[in-house]
Amino acid sequence: VDNTVSASGGGSGVNGCRTCPTMLSDESANTMTLVNAMRYCDTLTQGGFTDWRLATLPELVDLLVTVPSGSTTGNYLWTTTPYLNNGNTYYITRMIDLIWSYNDPTISYRCRCAR
């Protein structure tokens, strides 16, 4: 678990946001569809916490500052942010270089959960 910003857990405010998540889980070991990624985060227990959820694209970008150097991969990760120009696609991003794209929610990618 990457929790270098807040030892007390989520919600203490990256960039001054009082309700934003401040912790990221480890990257999932397997790829999964968007629905399964949301389910994975909802049922995740890691670092003694059980209140994980799939992050939005802006949250993942903000949380990048909490991730220790060398702990990101080049894998695309799901976000819950819909791509506005197409109602049935969602943003994916790579935390190693913040390259983003979008894809159909039935395609499989890895995820990192936020709290």
PyMOL commands that set and color helices and strands:
alter all, ss='L'
color gray80, all
select helices_A, chain A and resi 14-16+34-43+57-66
alter helices_A, ss='H'
color red, helices_A
select strands_A, chain A and resi 53-54+77-82+90-93+100-103+113-114
alter strands_A, ss='S'
color yellow, strands_A
deselect
rebuild
show_as cartoon
